Amino acid sequence: MDRIVVLTGAGVSAESGLGTFRDKDGLWTKYDLAEVATPEGFAADPAKVHAFYNARRKNALEAEVNAAHEALARLEAAGALIVTQNVDNLHERAGAKGVIHMHGELMRVLCAACGATWDAPREMAVGEACPNCDGGPTRPDIVWFGEIPYHMERIVDALEACELFVAIGTSGEVYPAAGFVEEARRAGAQTLEINLEATGGRFDRRILGPASAVVPQWVDEVLGA
Ligand code: APR
């Protein structure tokens, strides 16, 4: 199983009530991402950005894991790697231990001055000092548009060594994650997409349906349960 790399997106947490970004009524239909998900937006109005992430953190804390998170935790325990674009902690709350959060985490704070990170309070506010350098500004530990995703070396190494790459609940609209399927194909891996509908990615196989129903079935198939 240690040759399986799973990439998850907002679709894996959609049935936990966290919504997605680009579906009908998605987050980016309600907020201007330039104002709440870019360094420029944070510099211009940090209070607005904190309010946006405080609301998402509250939703994530009130959400329940779903059967897809639980099945993926079982697959990880058998050796698979989970890379997620999601910033919620539902994979962890379902028991996953080594999830790579390439877009950061709602439950962590980052000091923009010294790079220190620590667990986030329920609500963040403007002007909180960094406990490490007493500077700041402190910000949600989220990778914003225009910033470099985390752990890319580890992810590329895993893609180059994988035999099966599985994209679950992601539209494949945002790079570099959207390019992982091509990296896996170059490495000779089989590729599988699990989603409500087919996206534009070049996958060898597709399983269409809601993640909480089809992911546990697929994991059972893989684990030979
Ligand atoms: N089961 C499976 N797939 C689902 C479900 C579901 N219940 N509900 C929605 N989906 C699928 C949609 O069909 C879509 O392909 O999840 C995908 C959600 O796509 P996006 O909203 O674009 O979310 P995502 O791909 O995770 O976005 C990537 O963009 O805004 C940035 O940083 C943000 O991490 C995010 C990145």
Residues whose N, C-alpha, C, O or C-beta is under 5 A from the ligand:
A	BS01	APR	G9 A10 G11 A14 E15 T20 F21 R22 D23 Q85 N86 H103 G169 T170 S171 G172 V174 I194 N195 L196 E197 G209 P210 A211
